[in-house]
């Protein structure tokens, strides 16, 4: 299925024509080809159309695609004053992998996806919020395509993201797809009979300003009284991190926990230059998850600092992330 299936080509009687523009007519009614819309929200596993970052896609080669995206100027979670949180690029990459799996590789919509790793490297000069929404073009290469019985079971994507023709970010990730039957078998031990996941009591947030946030609602860390150690704060009411009901902690929440823990560790609000993350197992909603950080000794002469962030649940590692930020001036 190609993107052209979803391009709008229907009459919009209330929209005026641009002077001098040529528009074909049918029975005297103007038609407007190639109007911009988002891709179907179901193709990126979002409940809210407002959380869909992708607007179009096209296949340029067997396993190569061009994907268009748009970032709103005032996103409630990914916009931080006059700049974008680089995790908006990670979310765009996540949506891209799921979109292509469904729309180009034929994965049925009822399949469940497991993201094993996700990373993004950002160029800070291209993350300023402008006077119009940021328009992105993604060059996507799909590799490590795995199939079973003719059905896709996994793939990896590598992405170059451009804004106004300039490279703004690179990144990628890998995912696997499983049938509803297999997923229920994998998750059976963690779901009660009624299918409703249990959630631990909501804990208090750390001060927002210590983790680069302005609202306590967007804080995903709770204090433990120990330096470099926090409890993951699981607010399942959060409209972005929990866009729809799930039975485990979303990967994007863990990435934000890594970013916030890094800000608290280095002692300042800082824009990540690079985030690489591995997800080793599901992070459960019904059990405390401990987030810990460790500074990584500098290697080389680049003025950067790196922090290793790990998550453990019941003594078992669930994820790890390395976050690199610019060193303080001077």
C-alpha positions in Angstrom: 0.0 0.0 0.0 1.5 3.4 -0.9 1.0 6.8 0.6 -1.0 7.9 -2.3 -3.9 5.9 -1.0 -4.4 8.5 1.8 -3.6 11.7 -0.1 -6.7 13.9 0.0 -8.3 14.5 -3.5 -11.8 15.5 -2.7 -13.7 18.8 -3.1 -13.3 21.3 -0.3 -16.0 23.9 -1.2 -15.3 26.3 1.7 -11.6 26.6 0.9 -10.7 29.5 -1.5 -8.4 28.8 -4.5 -5.0 30.4 -4.6 -4.9 33.0 -7.4 -3.3 31.7 -10.5 -3.5 28.0 -9.3 -4.7 25.5 -11.8 -7.2 23.0 -10.3 -9.1 20.4 -12.3 -12.8 20.5 -12.1 -15.4 17.7 -12.2 -19.0 18.9 -12.8 -18.0 22.4 -11.9 -16.6 21.5 -8.5 -12.9 22.4 -7.7 -10.6 19.6 -6.5 -7.5 20.0 -4.4 -4.8 17.3 -4.9 -2.1 16.5 -2.4 -3.6 18.3 0.7 -1.6 17.5 3.8 -3.0 15.2 6.5 -1.6 12.8 9.1 -1.2 9.2 8.4 -3.9 7.0 10.0 -3.4 7.0 13.7 -3.9 3.2 13.8 -0.7 2.8 11.7 1.4 4.4 14.4 -0.4 3.0 17.4 -1.8 6.2 18.7 -5.3 6.9 20.0 -5.1 10.7 19.5 -4.7 12.2 16.1 -2.9 15.1 17.8 -0.1 12.7 18.8 0.6 11.5 15.2 3.8 13.1 13.9 3.9 11.6 10.4 2.1 13.1 7.4 3.1 11.0 4.4 5.4 8.3 3.1 6.6 6.9 -0.2 8.8 3.9 -1.2 11.9 5.0 -3.1 13.5 1.5 -3.4 12.9 -2.0 -2.2 13.7 -1.3 1.4 14.1 2.5 1.3 11.5 5.1 2.0 10.9 8.8 2.3 8.6 9.8 5.2 7.3 13.2 6.0 6.6 14.5 9.5 5.5 17.7 11.3 6.2 18.8 14.8 3.7 21.2 16.4 5.0 24.5 17.8 3.4 24.0 21.2 3.3 20.3 21.9 2.2 19.8 25.4 5.0 17.4 26.2 7.7 17.6 23.6 8.0 21.4 23.3 10.1 23.0 26.1 9.8 26.8 25.9 11.6 27.8 22.6 13.0 24.4 21.7 11.9 20.9 21.0 12.8 18.0 23.4 14.9 15.7 21.2 12.7 12.9 22.3 10.2 14.1 19.8 12.7 12.8 17.2 12.8 9.5 19.0 9.0 9.3 18.9 9.0 10.2 15.2 11.4 7.3 14.6 9.3 4.9 16.7 6.2 5.9 14.7 8.1 5.4 11.4 9.0 1.8 12.1 5.5 0.9 13.0 4.0 2.7 10.0 6.2 1.0 7.6 5.7 -2.4 9.2 1.9 -2.1 8.7 1.6 -0.1 5.5 4.5 -1.5 3.5 5.3 -4.9 5.0 1.8 -6.1 5.6 1.7 -6.5 9.3 -1.9 -6.8 10.5 -3.2 -4.1 12.7 -4.0 -6.5 15.6 -0.3 -7.5 15.9 1.7 -6.4 19.0 5.1 -4.8 18.6 8.1 -5.1 20.9 10.8 -2.4 20.5 14.2 -3.7 21.5 16.3 -0.6 21.1 15.8 3.0 20.1 18.3 5.8 19.6 18.6 9.3 18.3 21.5 11.8 17.8 20.4 15.4 17.6 21.9 18.5 16.2 20.8 21.2 18.6 20.7 24.1 16.1 17.8 22.4 14.3 15.6 21.9 17.4 14.5 25.5 17.9 10.8 26.2 17.7 10.1 28.5 14.8 7.2 30.6 13.7 5.6 27.6 11.9 5.5 23.9 12.8 8.7 22.1 12.0 8.5 20.2 8.7 10.7 17.1 8.5 11.8 14.7 5.8 13.1 11.3 6.8 15.2 9.1 4.7 14.6 5.6 6.0 16.4 2.4 5.3 14.9 -0.9 6.5 17.2 -3.8 7.2 17.3 -7.1 9.1 13.9 -8.0 7.8 12.7 -11.3 9.3 9.6 -13.3 8.2 7.9 -16.5 9.3 5.4 -18.1 7.0 5.4 -15.1 4.8 4.5 -12.7 7.6 6.9 -10.1 8.9 8.2 -10.8 12.4 10.9 -8.2 12.8 12.9 -5.4 11.2 15.4 -2.6 11.9 15.2 1.0 10.6 18.0 3.6 10.2 16.8 7.2 9.8 18.3 10.5 8.6 16.0 13.4 9.5 16.2 16.7 7.7 14.6 20.0 8.5 14.7 22.7 5.8 17.1 20.5 3.9 19.6 20.4 6.8 20.4 17.2 8.7 18.7 17.6 12.1 19.0 14.1 13.6 19.9 10.5 12.9 18.8 7.4 14.7 17.0 4.1 14.4 15.7 1.1 16.2 14.6 -2.5 15.9 11.3 -4.2 16.6 9.6 -7.5 16.4 5.9 -8.3 15.9 3.9 -11.0 17.5 0.3 -12.3 17.1 -2.3 -11.6 19.8 -2.2 -15.3 20.8 1.5 -15.2 21.4 1.3 -11.8 23.2 -1.3 -13.1 25.6 0.9 -16.1 26.3 3.9 -13.8 27.0 1.9 -11.5 29.2 -0.4 -14.0 31.0 1.5 -14.0 34.3 1.2 -10.2 34.5 -2.4 -9.7 33.7 -5.3 -10.5 36.1 -8.3 -12.5 34.9 -10.3 -9.3 33.9 -7.5 -8.2 31.6 -7.0 -4.9 33.5 -3.4 -4.2 34.5 -2.6 -3.5 38.1 -0.9 -0.2 38.8 1.2 0.9 41.8 0.1 4.0 43.7 1.3 7.2 42.2 4.4 8.6 43.9 5.4 12.2 44.5 7.5 13.9 41.8 10.9 15.4 42.2 11.0 19.2 41.8 10.3 19.8 38.1 13.1 22.4 37.7 15.7 19.7 38.7 14.8 17.6 35.7 14.2 20.2 33.0 10.5 20.4 33.4 8.1 23.1 34.4 5.0 21.0 35.4 5.0 18.3 38.1 2.6 16.4 35.8 5.4 15.8 33.3 7.9 14.5 35.9 8.6 10.8 35.7 10.9 10.4 38.7 10.2 10.2 42.4 12.8 10.8 45.1 14.3 7.9 47.1 16.6 9.9 49.4 19.6 8.4 47.8 21.9 10.3 45.3 21.7 9.0 41.8 18.7 6.9 42.5 15.0 7.4 41.9 11.7 5.5 41.6 10.0 5.6 38.2 6.8 7.7 38.6 4.0 5.9 36.7 1.2 8.3 36.0 -1.1 6.3 33.7 -3.3 9.4 33.3 -0.6 11.2 31.4 -2.2 12.1 28.1 1.0 11.7 26.0 3.0 9.0 27.7 -0.1 7.0 28.2 -2.0 8.0 25.0 -4.0 4.8 25.3 -4.3 1.9 27.9 -1.4 -0.4 28.0 -0.3 -3.3 30.2 3.3 -2.1 30.7 5.4 1.0 30.9 5.8 2.6 27.4 9.4 2.8 26.1 9.1 6.5 25.5 8.4 7.0 29.2 11.7 5.2 29.9 13.6 7.4 27.5 12.2 10.5 29.3 13.2 9.0 32.6 16.7 8.6 31.3 16.7 12.2 30.1 15.4 13.5 33.4 17.8 11.4 35.4 20.7 12.8 33.4 19.6 16.4 34.0 19.4 15.7 37.7 22.8 14.0 37.7 24.7 16.7 35.8 22.9 19.4 37.9 21.4 21.4 35.0 18.8 21.4 32.3 20.6 20.3 29.2 19.6 19.2 25.8 20.6 15.6 25.0 22.9 15.3 22.0 22.7 11.5 21.9 20.4 8.9 23.5 20.8 5.2 22.9 18.5 2.8 24.8 18.0 -1.0 25.1 14.9 -2.5 26.4 15.6 -5.9 27.9 12.2 -6.9 29.1 8.8 -5.4 29.9 8.7 -2.8 32.7 5.6 -3.6 34.7 3.1 -1.1 36.0 2.4 -3.1 39.3 5.9 -3.0 40.7 8.4 -0.3 41.6 11.1 0.4 39.0 14.3 1.9 40.3 16.2 4.3 38.1 20.0 4.7 38.7 22.7 6.8 37.1 26.4 6.6 36.7 28.7 9.2 35.1 30.8 7.8 32.2 34.4 8.9 32.2 35.2 11.3 29.3 37.0 9.7 26.4 38.5 12.1 23.8 38.5 15.8 23.7 34.9 16.6 22.7 33.3 18.9 25.3 30.5 16.4 26.2 29.4 14.5 29.3 27.8 11.0 29.2 25.6 9.3 31.8 24.6 5.7 32.0 21.0 5.3 33.2 19.7 1.9 34.2 16.3 0.6 35.3 15.7 -2.4 37.6 12.5 -4.0 38.7 12.6 -6.6 41.5 16.3 -6.7 41.1 16.2 -7.5 37.4 17.5 -5.1 34.7 14.7 -3.9 32.4 16.4 -1.2 30.4 19.6 0.8 30.0 20.3 4.1 28.3 23.3 6.2 27.6 22.7 9.9 27.4 25.3 12.4 26.1 25.0 16.1 26.7 27.2 19.1 26.1 29.6 19.9 28.8 29.0 23.2 30.8 30.7 26.2 29.2 34.1 27.2 30.6 
